[in-house]
């Protein structure tokens, strides 16, 4: 019984460790209001997800567009 509990605990810790890791991506962002450009880094499951997170929004409306670098 102790062996089963030990294996289950190890499996749970492994799943938590793997699920919390997100890769960091660079995104090229263009400001729609001021016309400036910058590079931001953001974590996500993939580059498109990370750049969507990096996009600044006001009341749900994007104020800049970010694309993977």
N, CA, C and O atoms as a GROMACS GRO file, in nm:
protein
  276
    1UNK      N    1   0.082  -0.119   0.000
    1UNK     CA    2   0.000   0.000   0.000
    1UNK      C    3   0.087   0.126   0.000
    1UNK      O    4   0.055   0.223  -0.069
    2UNK      N    5   0.197   0.126   0.078
    2UNK     CA    6   0.286   0.242   0.082
    2UNK      C    7   0.348   0.267  -0.055
    2UNK      O    8   0.371   0.382  -0.094
    3UNK      N    9   0.376   0.158  -0.127
    3UNK     CA   10   0.437   0.171  -0.259
    3UNK      C   11   0.340   0.240  -0.357
    3UNK      O   12   0.382   0.324  -0.436
    4UNK      N   13   0.214   0.205  -0.351
    4UNK     CA   14   0.114   0.266  -0.439
    4UNK      C   15   0.098   0.414  -0.409
    4UNK      O   16   0.089   0.496  -0.501
    5UNK      N   17   0.095   0.450  -0.281
    5UNK     CA   18   0.082   0.591  -0.242
    5UNK      C   19   0.204   0.669  -0.288
    5UNK      O   20   0.191   0.782  -0.335
    6UNK      N   21   0.322   0.610  -0.275
    6UNK     CA   22   0.445   0.676  -0.320
    6UNK      C   23   0.446   0.702  -0.469
    6UNK      O   24   0.484   0.810  -0.514
    7UNK      N   25   0.404   0.602  -0.548
    7UNK     CA   26   0.399   0.616  -0.693
    7UNK      C   27   0.294   0.720  -0.732
    7UNK      O   28   0.319   0.801  -0.822
    8UNK      N   29   0.179   0.719  -0.667
    8UNK     CA   30   0.073   0.816  -0.697
    8UNK      C   31   0.119   0.958  -0.664
    8UNK      O   32   0.094   1.051  -0.742
    9UNK      N   33   0.187   0.977  -0.551
    9UNK     CA   34   0.236   1.109  -0.513
    9UNK      C   35   0.340   1.158  -0.614
    9UNK      O   36   0.340   1.276  -0.651
   10UNK      N   37   0.428   1.070  -0.658
   10UNK     CA   38   0.529   1.106  -0.758
   10UNK      C   39   0.462   1.146  -0.889
   10UNK      O   40   0.506   1.242  -0.954
   11UNK      N   41   0.358   1.075  -0.930
   11UNK     CA   42   0.288   1.106  -1.054
   11UNK      C   43   0.220   1.242  -1.045
   11UNK      O   44   0.223   1.319  -1.141
   12UNK      N   45   0.159   1.273  -0.931
   12UNK     CA   46   0.092   1.402  -0.914
   12UNK      C   47   0.192   1.516  -0.919
   12UNK      O   48   0.168   1.618  -0.984
   13UNK      N   49   0.304   1.501  -0.851
   13UNK     CA   50   0.408   1.605  -0.852
   13UNK      C   51   0.462   1.623  -0.994
   13UNK      O   52   0.487   1.736  -1.036
   14UNK      N   53   0.480   1.516  -1.067
   14UNK     CA   54   0.527   1.524  -1.205
   14UNK      C   55   0.430   1.596  -1.295
   14UNK      O   56   0.471   1.676  -1.379
   15UNK      N   57   0.301   1.570  -1.279
   15UNK     CA   58   0.200   1.637  -1.360
   15UNK      C   59   0.195   1.786  -1.330
   15UNK      O   60   0.181   1.867  -1.422
   16UNK      N   61   0.207   1.822  -1.204
   16UNK     CA   62   0.206   1.964  -1.166
   16UNK      C   63   0.328   2.035  -1.223
   16UNK      O   64   0.317   2.146  -1.274
   17UNK      N   65   0.443   1.970  -1.215
   17UNK     CA   66   0.566   2.032  -1.265
   17UNK      C   67   0.559   2.053  -1.416
   17UNK      O   68   0.604   2.157  -1.465
   18UNK      N   69   0.504   1.959  -1.488
   18UNK     CA   70   0.498   1.971  -1.634
   18UNK      C   71   0.390   2.068  -1.680
   18UNK      O   72   0.406   2.135  -1.782
   19UNK      N   73   0.281   2.076  -1.607
   19UNK     CA   74   0.172   2.161  -1.651
   19UNK      C   75   0.199   2.309  -1.624
   19UNK      O   76   0.140   2.394  -1.690
   20UNK      N   77   0.286   2.342  -1.530
   20UNK     CA   78   0.310   2.481  -1.497
   20UNK      C   79   0.418   2.545  -1.584
   20UNK      O   80   0.438   2.666  -1.578
   21UNK      N   81   0.487   2.466  -1.663
   21UNK     CA   82   0.594   2.520  -1.747
   21UNK      C   83   0.535   2.574  -1.877
   21UNK      O   84   0.465   2.503  -1.949
   22UNK      N   85   0.564   2.699  -1.906
   22UNK     CA   86   0.524   2.759  -2.032
   22UNK      C   87   0.648   2.824  -2.092
   22UNK      O   88   0.725   2.889  -2.023
   23UNK      N   89   0.664   2.806  -2.222
   23UNK     CA   90   0.777   2.863  -2.291
   23UNK      C   91   0.754   3.013  -2.311
   23UNK      O   92   0.641   3.058  -2.324
   24UNK      N   93   0.863   3.088  -2.314
   24UNK     CA   94   0.854   3.232  -2.336
   24UNK      C   95   0.881   3.262  -2.484
   24UNK      O   96   0.978   3.213  -2.542
   25UNK      N   97   0.794   3.343  -2.543
   25UNK     CA   98   0.804   3.378  -2.684
   25UNK      C   99   0.822   3.529  -2.700
   25UNK      O  100   0.776   3.606  -2.616
   26UNK      N  101   0.889   3.570  -2.807
   26UNK     CA  102   0.902   3.712  -2.841
   26UNK      C  103   0.795   3.747  -2.943
   26UNK      O  104   0.765   3.671  -3.034
   27UNK      N  105   0.737   3.866  -2.924
   27UNK     CA  106   0.631   3.913  -3.013
   27UNK      C  107   0.665   4.053  -3.062
   27UNK      O  108   0.708   4.139  -2.985
   28UNK      N  109   0.645   4.076  -3.191
   28UNK     CA  110   0.659   4.210  -3.248
   28UNK      C  111   0.523   4.278  -3.235
   28UNK      O  112   0.423   4.230  -3.290
   29UNK      N  113   0.519   4.390  -3.164
   29UNK     CA  114   0.392   4.459  -3.138
   29UNK      C  115   0.394   4.597  -3.201
   29UNK      O  116   0.491   4.671  -3.190
   30UNK      N  117   0.284   4.631  -3.267
   30UNK     CA  118   0.266   4.762  -3.330
   30UNK      C  119   0.150   4.833  -3.262
   30UNK      O  120   0.039   4.781  -3.255
   31UNK      N  121   0.177   4.952  -3.212
   31UNK     CA  122   0.075   5.032  -3.145
   31UNK      C  123  -0.018   5.093  -3.249
   31UNK      O  124   0.027   5.165  -3.338
   32UNK      N  125  -0.147   5.064  -3.238
   32UNK     CA  126  -0.244   5.115  -3.336
   32UNK      C  127  -0.275   5.262  -3.316
   32UNK      O  128  -0.314   5.330  -3.411
   33UNK      N  129  -0.258   5.312  -3.195
   33UNK     CA  130  -0.291   5.452  -3.167
   33UNK      C  131  -0.176   5.546  -3.199
   33UNK      O  132  -0.196   5.650  -3.261
   34UNK      N  133  -0.055   5.509  -3.157
   34UNK     CA  134   0.060   5.597  -3.176
   34UNK      C  135   0.150   5.559  -3.291
   34UNK      O  136   0.236   5.638  -3.330
   35UNK      N  137   0.132   5.440  -3.346
   35UNK     CA  138   0.212   5.398  -3.460
   35UNK      C  139   0.349   5.344  -3.424
   35UNK      O  140   0.424   5.306  -3.514
   36UNK      N  141   0.384   5.339  -3.295
   36UNK     CA  142   0.514   5.287  -3.255
   36UNK      C  143   0.519   5.135  -3.259
   36UNK      O  144   0.416   5.069  -3.267
   37UNK      N  145   0.640   5.082  -3.254
   37UNK     CA  146   0.659   4.937  -3.255
   37UNK      C  147   0.753   4.899  -3.141
   37UNK      O  148   0.842   4.975  -3.105
   38UNK      N  149   0.732   4.780  -3.086
   38UNK     CA  150   0.820   4.729  -2.982
   38UNK      C  151   0.819   4.577  -2.984
   38UNK      O  152   0.737   4.515  -3.052
   39UNK      N  153   0.911   4.518  -2.909
   39UNK     CA  154   0.918   4.374  -2.896
   39UNK      C  155   0.887   4.340  -2.751
   39UNK      O  156   0.946   4.396  -2.660
   40UNK      N  157   0.793   4.247  -2.730
   40UNK     CA  158   0.756   4.203  -2.597
   40UNK      C  159   0.776   4.053  -2.587
   40UNK      O  160   0.765   3.982  -2.687
   41UNK      N  161   0.804   4.006  -2.467
   41UNK     CA  162   0.810   3.862  -2.443
   41UNK      C  163   0.696   3.825  -2.350
   41UNK      O  164   0.662   3.899  -2.257
   42UNK      N  165   0.638   3.710  -2.377
   42UNK     CA  166   0.523   3.663  -2.299
   42UNK      C  167   0.526   3.511  -2.298
   42UNK      O  168   0.576   3.448  -2.392
   43UNK      N  169   0.473   3.452  -2.192
   43UNK     CA  170   0.466   3.307  -2.183
   43UNK      C  171   0.332   3.257  -2.234
   43UNK      O  172   0.229   3.323  -2.217
   44UNK      N  173   0.333   3.140  -2.298
   44UNK     CA  174   0.210   3.081  -2.348
   44UNK      C  175   0.234   2.940  -2.396
   44UNK      O  176   0.348   2.893  -2.400
   45UNK      N  177   0.125   2.871  -2.433
   45UNK     CA  178   0.138   2.734  -2.480
   45UNK      C  179   0.198   2.728  -2.620
   45UNK      O  180   0.261   2.629  -2.656
   46UNK      N  181   0.179   2.834  -2.698
   46UNK     CA  182   0.245   2.847  -2.828
   46UNK      C  183   0.265   2.996  -2.857
   46UNK      O  184   0.219   3.081  -2.781
   47UNK      N  185   0.332   3.025  -2.966
   47UNK     CA  186   0.367   3.165  -2.996
   47UNK      C  187   0.243   3.251  -3.017
   47UNK      O  188   0.239   3.365  -2.971
   48UNK      N  189   0.143   3.199  -3.086
   48UNK     CA  190   0.023   3.278  -3.112
   48UNK      C  191  -0.051   3.309  -2.981
   48UNK      O  192  -0.099   3.421  -2.962
   49UNK      N  193  -0.059   3.211  -2.892
   49UNK     CA  194  -0.123   3.231  -2.762
   49UNK      C  195  -0.048   3.336  -2.681
   49UNK      O  196  -0.109   3.422  -2.617
   50UNK      N  197   0.086   3.329  -2.683
   50UNK     CA  198   0.168   3.426  -2.608
   50UNK      C  199   0.149   3.566  -2.661
   50UNK      O  200   0.139   3.661  -2.583
   51UNK      N  201   0.143   3.583  -2.792
   51UNK     CA  202   0.128   3.715  -2.850
   51UNK      C  203  -0.013   3.770  -2.828
   51UNK      O  204  -0.031   3.891  -2.815
   52UNK      N  205  -0.112   3.683  -2.822
   52UNK     CA  206  -0.247   3.728  -2.787
   52UNK      C  207  -0.249   3.782  -2.644
   52UNK      O  208  -0.318   3.880  -2.616
   53UNK      N  209  -0.173   3.719  -2.554
   53UNK     CA  210  -0.163   3.767  -2.416
   53UNK      C  211  -0.088   3.899  -2.409
   53UNK      O  212  -0.118   3.983  -2.324
   54UNK      N  213   0.009   3.919  -2.498
   54UNK     CA  214   0.090   4.041  -2.496
   54UNK      C  215   0.016   4.161  -2.553
   54UNK      O  216   0.053   4.275  -2.526
   55UNK      N  217  -0.088   4.136  -2.632
   55UNK     CA  218  -0.163   4.244  -2.695
   55UNK      C  219  -0.235   4.327  -2.589
   55UNK      O  220  -0.313   4.274  -2.510
   56UNK      N  221  -0.208   4.457  -2.588
   56UNK     CA  222  -0.277   4.548  -2.495
   56UNK      C  223  -0.418   4.573  -2.545
   56UNK      O  224  -0.441   4.592  -2.665
   57UNK      N  225  -0.514   4.575  -2.451
   57UNK     CA  226  -0.654   4.598  -2.486
   57UNK      C  227  -0.713   4.699  -2.389
   57UNK      O  228  -0.678   4.702  -2.271
   58UNK      N  229  -0.803   4.780  -2.439
   58UNK     CA  230  -0.880   4.872  -2.357
   58UNK      C  231  -1.026   4.838  -2.380
   58UNK      O  232  -1.076   4.847  -2.492
   59UNK      N  233  -1.095   4.799  -2.274
   59UNK     CA  234  -1.236   4.757  -2.282
   59UNK      C  235  -1.257   4.649  -2.386
   59UNK      O  236  -1.359   4.647  -2.455
   60UNK      N  237  -1.160   4.559  -2.397
   60UNK     CA  238  -1.170   4.447  -2.491
   60UNK      C  239  -1.132   4.478  -2.633
   60UNK      O  240  -1.134   4.389  -2.718
   61UNK      N  241  -1.098   4.603  -2.662
   61UNK     CA  242  -1.060   4.644  -2.797
   61UNK      C  243  -0.908   4.655  -2.803
   61UNK      O  244  -0.849   4.727  -2.724
   62UNK      N  245  -0.844   4.584  -2.897
   62UNK     CA  246  -0.696   4.590  -2.906
   62UNK      C  247  -0.646   4.731  -2.936
   62UNK      O  248  -0.698   4.798  -3.025
   63UNK      N  249  -0.544   4.774  -2.863
   63UNK     CA  250  -0.479   4.902  -2.891
   63UNK      C  251  -0.345   4.880  -2.960
   63UNK      O  252  -0.279   4.975  -3.002
   64UNK      N  253  -0.305   4.754  -2.970
   64UNK     CA  254  -0.186   4.717  -3.045
   64UNK      C  255  -0.202   4.576  -3.097
   64UNK      O  256  -0.280   4.498  -3.042
   65UNK      N  257  -0.131   4.544  -3.201
   65UNK     CA  258  -0.135   4.411  -3.261
   65UNK      C  259   0.002   4.347  -3.240
   65UNK      O  260   0.104   4.408  -3.272
   66UNK      N  261   0.003   4.224  -3.186
   66UNK     CA  262   0.128   4.152  -3.163
   66UNK      C  263   0.129   4.024  -3.247
   66UNK      O  264   0.031   3.950  -3.249
   67UNK      N  265   0.240   4.001  -3.314
   67UNK     CA  266   0.259   3.881  -3.395
   67UNK      C  267   0.389   3.813  -3.353
   67UNK      O  268   0.481   3.880  -3.307
   68UNK      N  269   0.398   3.680  -3.368
   68UNK     CA  270   0.522   3.611  -3.330
   68UNK      C  271   0.642   3.664  -3.405
   68UNK      O  272   0.636   3.693  -3.525
   69UNK      N  273   0.753   3.677  -3.332
   69UNK     CA  274   0.877   3.728  -3.392
   69UNK      C  275   0.949   3.617  -3.467
   69UNK      O  276   1.055   3.641  -3.524
   0.00000   0.00000   0.00000
